[in-house]
Amino acid sequence: MVVITLQRNKCIGCNYCVELAPSQFQMSKKDGKTVLLHSKDKKGFFTVKSNDDIIFDACDRASKACPVNIISVKNI
């Protein structure tokens, strides 16, 4: 299972995550920050749990490319 967490309020809108993992991330037209698709918000942390292990590599690259380190990806 892959667990992806995004701390959206600290996003600077660089778009790296969208370029590297477009199936999981999208830019908001409203505020220019990234949105973790199909996520649940818990006190500013948006989380997705997925049984699709295929998304791990792309999301891990997005996490490592994020200049403000607000994306966490775990394979449990």
DSSP file (Angstrom, degrees, kcal/mol; ACC not computed):
  #  RESIDUE AA STRUCTURE BP1 BP2  ACC     N-H-->O    O-->H-N    N-H-->O    O-->H-N    TCO  KAPPA ALPHA  PHI   PSI    X-CA   Y-CA   Z-CA
    1    1 A M              0   0    0      0, 0.0    75,-2.9     0, 0.0     2,-0.5   0.000 360.0 360.0 360.0 136.7    0.0    0.0    0.0
    2    2 A V  E     -AB  50  75A   0     48,-3.2    48,-2.8    73,-0.2     2,-0.5  -0.872 360.0-164.4-103.2 131.5    1.2    3.5   -0.9
    3    3 A V  E     -AB  49  74A   0     71,-2.8    71,-2.3    -2,-0.5     2,-0.4  -0.974   6.7-173.2-118.5 120.7    0.5    6.4    1.4
    4    4 A I  E     -AB  48  73A   0     44,-2.6    44,-2.4    -2,-0.5     2,-0.4  -0.945   0.7-173.3-115.9 131.2    0.9    9.9    0.0
    5    5 A T  E     -AB  47  72A   0     67,-2.7    67,-2.7    -2,-0.4     2,-0.4  -0.984   3.3-170.0-127.8 137.4    0.7   13.0    2.2
    6    6 A L  E     -AB  46  71A   0     40,-2.6    40,-3.1    -2,-0.4     2,-1.1  -0.992  17.8-153.0-127.4 128.1    0.7   16.6    1.1
    7    7 A Q  E >   -A   45   0A   0     63,-2.1     3,-1.5    -2,-0.4    38,-0.2  -0.744  24.7-178.6 -96.9  84.6    1.0   19.7    3.4
    8    8 A R  G >   +     0   0    0     -2,-1.1     3,-2.0    36,-0.6    -1,-0.2   0.774  66.8  67.0 -63.0 -34.8   -0.9   21.9    0.9
    9    9 A N  G 3  S+     0   0    0     35,-0.5    -1,-0.3     1,-0.3    36,-0.1   0.719 102.0  50.7 -64.1 -18.8   -0.7   25.2    2.8
   10   10 A K  G <  S+     0   0    0     -3,-1.5    -1,-0.3    60,-0.1    -2,-0.2   0.394  82.3 124.7 -96.7   2.4    3.1   25.4    2.3
   11   11 A C    <   -     0   0    0     -3,-2.0    -3,-0.0    -4,-0.2    -5,-0.0  -0.367  43.4-166.6 -64.9 137.5    2.9   24.7   -1.4
   12   12 A I        -     0   0    0     -2,-0.1    -1,-0.1    21,-0.0    21,-0.1   0.370  41.1-116.3-105.5   2.0    4.6   27.4   -3.6
   13   13 A G        +     0   0    0      1,-0.1    -2,-0.1    21,-0.0    20,-0.1   0.824  61.5 148.8  73.1  33.3    3.1   26.2   -6.8
   14   14 A C        -     0   0    0      1,-0.1    -1,-0.1    20,-0.0    19,-0.1   0.737  48.4-140.0 -73.7 -21.6    6.3   25.1   -8.6
   15   15 A N     >  +     0   0    0     11,-0.1     4,-1.9     1,-0.0     5,-0.2   0.455  64.1 123.6  80.0   3.0    4.4   22.4  -10.5
   16   16 A Y  H  > S+     0   0    0      1,-0.2     4,-2.2     2,-0.2     5,-0.2   0.915  73.2  52.2 -60.7 -42.6    7.1   19.7  -10.3
   17   17 A C  H  > S+     0   0    0      1,-0.2     4,-2.5     2,-0.2     8,-0.2   0.885 108.9  50.0 -63.7 -37.9    4.8   17.2   -8.6
   18   18 A V  H  4 S+     0   0    0      1,-0.2    -1,-0.2     2,-0.2    -2,-0.2   0.897 111.8  48.2 -66.5 -40.4    2.2   17.6  -11.4
   19   19 A E  H  < S+     0   0    0     -4,-1.9    -2,-0.2     1,-0.2    -1,-0.2   0.867 119.3  38.4 -67.2 -36.5    4.9   17.1  -14.1
   20   20 A L  H  < S+     0   0    0     -4,-2.2    -2,-0.2     1,-0.2    -1,-0.2   0.770 133.8  18.8 -88.7 -27.6    6.3   14.0  -12.4
   21   21 A A    >X  +     0   0    0     -4,-2.5     4,-2.1    -5,-0.2     3,-1.8  -0.479  65.3 161.4-141.8  67.0    3.0   12.4  -11.1
   22   22 A P  T 34 S+     0   0    0      0, 0.0    -1,-0.1     0, 0.0    -4,-0.1   0.709  73.3  64.5 -65.4 -19.0    0.1   13.8  -13.1
   23   23 A S  T 34 S+     0   0    0      1,-0.2     3,-0.1    -3,-0.1    -5,-0.1   0.689 116.1  28.7 -75.5 -15.8   -2.2   10.9  -12.1
   24   24 A Q  T <4 S+     0   0    0     -3,-1.8    13,-2.7    -7,-0.2     2,-0.3   0.674 118.7  50.7-113.8 -26.7   -1.9   12.0   -8.4
   25   25 A F  E  <  +D   36   0B   0     -4,-2.1     2,-0.3    -8,-0.2    11,-0.2  -0.884  52.5 173.7-122.0 148.4   -1.4   15.8   -8.5
   26   26 A Q  E     -D   35   0B   0      9,-1.8     9,-3.0    -2,-0.3     2,-0.4  -0.990  31.8-115.5-147.5 146.6   -3.1   18.7  -10.2
   27   27 A M  E     -D   34   0B   0     -2,-0.3     2,-0.4     7,-0.2     7,-0.2  -0.684  29.8-125.2 -85.4 137.4   -2.7   22.4  -10.0
   28   28 A S     >  -     0   0    0      5,-3.0     4,-1.8    -2,-0.4     5,-0.1  -0.664   8.6-155.5 -80.2 129.8   -5.6   24.4   -8.6
   29   29 A K  T  4 S+     0   0    0     -2,-0.4    -1,-0.1     1,-0.2    -2,-0.0   0.711  91.8  62.0 -73.9 -19.9   -6.8   27.2  -10.9
   30   30 A K  T  4 S-     0   0    0      3,-0.1    -1,-0.2     1,-0.1    -3,-0.0   0.929 127.9  -0.2 -73.4 -47.5   -8.2   28.9   -7.8
   31   31 A D  T  4 S-     0   0    0      2,-0.2    -2,-0.2     0, 0.0    -1,-0.1   0.421  90.8-115.9-128.1   0.3   -5.0   29.5   -5.9
   32   32 A G  S  < S+     0   0    0     -4,-1.8     2,-0.2     1,-0.3    -3,-0.1   0.632  74.1 122.5  76.0  13.2   -2.1   28.1   -8.0
   33   33 A K        -     0   0    0      1,-0.1    -5,-3.0    -5,-0.1    -1,-0.3  -0.698  67.2 -95.0-105.1 161.4   -1.2   25.4   -5.4
   34   34 A T  E     -D   27   0B   0     -2,-0.2     2,-0.4    -7,-0.2    -7,-0.2  -0.378  29.6-151.3 -76.3 153.2   -1.2   21.7   -6.0
   35   35 A V  E     -D   26   0B   0     -9,-3.0    -9,-1.8    -2,-0.1     2,-0.8  -0.991  11.5-138.5-123.5 129.7   -4.0   19.4   -5.1
   36   36 A L  E >   -D   25   0B   0     -2,-0.4     3,-1.3   -11,-0.2   -11,-0.2  -0.808  35.2-123.4 -86.5 111.2   -3.5   15.7   -4.2
   37   37 A L  T 3  S+     0   0    0    -13,-2.7    -1,-0.0    -2,-0.8   -14,-0.0  -0.254  84.4   4.5 -63.9 139.4   -6.3   14.0   -6.1
   38   38 A H  T 3  S+     0   0    0      1,-0.2    -1,-0.2    10,-0.1     2,-0.2   0.740  97.6 147.0  62.5  28.0   -8.9   11.9   -4.1
   39   39 A S    <   -     0   0    0     -3,-1.3     2,-0.4     9,-0.1     9,-0.2  -0.496  45.5-132.3 -94.6 163.1   -7.3   12.9   -0.8
   40   40 A K  E     -C   47   0A   0      7,-2.2     7,-2.3    -2,-0.2     2,-0.4  -0.943  20.3-132.3-113.2 136.1   -8.8   13.5    2.6
   41   41 A D  E     +C   46   0A   0     -2,-0.4     2,-0.4     5,-0.2     5,-0.2  -0.741  26.0 173.1 -91.7 129.7   -7.9   16.6    4.6
   42   42 A K  E >  S-C   45   0A   0      3,-2.0     3,-1.2    -2,-0.4    -2,-0.0  -0.836  76.4 -35.7-136.8  99.0   -6.9   16.2    8.3
   43   43 A K  T 3  S-     0   0    0     -2,-0.4     3,-0.1     1,-0.3    -2,-0.0   0.878 124.7 -42.4  56.4  44.0   -5.7   19.5    9.8
   44   44 A G  T 3  S+     0   0    0      1,-0.2   -36,-0.6   -36,-0.0     2,-0.6   0.392 116.2 110.5  88.0  -3.5   -4.0   20.7    6.6
   45   45 A F  E <   -AC   7  42A   0     -3,-1.2    -3,-2.0   -38,-0.2     2,-0.5  -0.928  54.3-156.7-106.6 118.0   -2.4   17.4    5.7
   46   46 A F  E     -AC   6  41A   0    -40,-3.1   -40,-2.6    -2,-0.6     2,-0.4  -0.831  17.3-172.5 -97.7 126.7   -4.0   15.8    2.6
   47   47 A T  E     -AC   5  40A   0     -7,-2.3    -7,-2.2    -2,-0.5     2,-0.4  -0.939  17.2-173.1-128.9 141.8   -3.6   12.0    2.5
   48   48 A V  E     -A    4   0A   0    -44,-2.4   -44,-2.6    -2,-0.4     2,-0.5  -0.997   6.9-162.6-128.4 135.2   -4.3    9.2    0.0
   49   49 A K  E     +A    3   0A   0     -2,-0.4     2,-0.4   -46,-0.2   -46,-0.2  -0.984  19.4 177.1-115.4 126.2   -3.9    5.5    0.7
   50   50 A S  E     -A    2   0A   0    -48,-2.8   -48,-3.2    -2,-0.5    -2,-0.0  -0.979  36.1-153.7-134.3 141.3   -3.7    3.4   -2.5
   51   51 A N  S    S+     0   0    0     -2,-0.4     2,-1.2   -50,-0.2     3,-0.1   0.440  73.7 103.3 -86.1  -1.1   -3.3   -0.3   -3.2
   52   52 A D    >   -     0   0    0      1,-0.2     3,-1.4   -50,-0.1     4,-0.2  -0.694  48.8-177.5 -86.5  93.2   -1.8    0.7   -6.6
   53   53 A D  G >  S+     0   0    0     -2,-1.2     3,-1.2     1,-0.3     4,-0.4   0.652  71.4  79.2 -66.7 -14.9    2.0    0.2   -6.1
   54   54 A I  G 3  S+     0   0    0      1,-0.3     4,-0.5     2,-0.1     3,-0.4   0.809  86.9  57.8 -63.3 -29.9    2.6    1.4   -9.6
   55   55 A I  G <> S+     0   0    0     -3,-1.4     4,-2.3     1,-0.2     5,-0.3   0.629  84.2  85.3 -76.8 -12.8    2.2    5.1   -8.5
   56   56 A F  H <> S+     0   0    0     -3,-1.2     4,-2.7    -4,-0.2     5,-0.2   0.919  86.6  49.0 -58.1 -49.3    4.9    4.8   -5.9
   57   57 A D  H  > S+     0   0    0     -4,-0.4     4,-2.2    -3,-0.4    -1,-0.2   0.921 113.9  44.6 -60.3 -47.3    7.9    5.6   -8.2
   58   58 A A  H  > S+     0   0    0     -4,-0.5     4,-2.0     1,-0.2    -1,-0.2   0.913 116.4  46.7 -64.3 -42.5    6.3    8.7   -9.8
   59   59 A C  H  X S+     0   0    0     -4,-2.3     4,-2.2     2,-0.2    -2,-0.2   0.851 110.3  53.3 -69.8 -33.7    5.1   10.0   -6.4
   60   60 A D  H  X S+     0   0    0     -4,-2.7     4,-2.2    -5,-0.3    -1,-0.2   0.904 109.0  48.9 -66.2 -41.2    8.5    9.4   -4.8
   61   61 A R  H  X S+     0   0    0     -4,-2.2     4,-1.8    -5,-0.2    -2,-0.2   0.901 111.1  50.8 -62.5 -40.7   10.2   11.4   -7.6
   62   62 A A  H  X S+     0   0    0     -4,-2.0     4,-1.1     1,-0.2    -2,-0.2   0.893 109.4  51.0 -63.6 -39.7    7.7   14.2   -7.0
   63   63 A S  H  < S+     0   0    0     -4,-2.2     3,-0.3     1,-0.2     8,-0.3   0.913 111.9  46.0 -63.4 -43.7    8.4   14.1   -3.3
   64   64 A K  H  < S+     0   0    0     -4,-2.2    -1,-0.2     1,-0.2    -2,-0.2   0.795 112.4  51.2 -71.4 -28.4   12.2   14.3   -3.9
   65   65 A A  H  < S+     0   0    0     -4,-1.8    -1,-0.2    -5,-0.2    -2,-0.2   0.674  81.0 110.2 -81.8 -17.7   11.8   17.2   -6.5
   66   66 A C    ><  -     0   0    0     -4,-1.1     3,-1.1    -3,-0.3     5,-0.1  -0.429  58.8-154.2 -64.8 119.0    9.6   19.3   -4.2
   67   67 A P  T 3  S+     0   0    0      0, 0.0    -1,-0.2     0, 0.0    -4,-0.0   0.683  93.7  43.2 -71.2 -16.9   11.7   22.4   -3.2
   68   68 A V  T 3  S-     0   0    0      0, 0.0    -2,-0.1     0, 0.0    -3,-0.0   0.316 103.8-128.5-110.2   7.5    9.8   22.9    0.0
   69   69 A N    <   +     0   0    0     -3,-1.1    -6,-0.1    -6,-0.2    -5,-0.1   0.891  61.1 137.5  50.3  54.3    9.6   19.2    1.1
   70   70 A I        +     0   0    0     -7,-0.1   -63,-2.1   -60,-0.0     2,-0.5   0.339  45.1  84.2-110.0   5.7    5.9   19.0    1.7
   71   71 A I  E     -B    6   0A   0     -8,-0.3     2,-0.4   -65,-0.2   -65,-0.2  -0.937  54.6-171.4-113.3 128.9    5.2   15.7    0.0
   72   72 A S  E     -B    5   0A   0    -67,-2.7   -67,-2.7    -2,-0.5     2,-0.4  -0.968   1.9-174.6-118.7 133.7    5.7   12.4    1.9
   73   73 A V  E     +B    4   0A   0     -2,-0.4     2,-0.4   -69,-0.2   -69,-0.2  -0.993   5.0 176.2-131.3 126.8    5.4    9.0    0.2
   74   74 A K  E     -B    3   0A   0    -71,-2.3   -71,-2.8    -2,-0.4     2,-0.6  -0.979  21.8-151.8-130.2 143.1    5.6    5.7    2.0
   75   75 A N  E      B    2   0A   0     -2,-0.4   -73,-0.2   -73,-0.2    -2,-0.0  -0.929 360.0 360.0-112.1 103.7    5.3    2.1    0.7
   76   76 A I              0   0    0    -75,-2.9   -74,-0.2    -2,-0.6    -1,-0.1   0.414 360.0 360.0-111.6 360.0    3.9    0.0    3.6
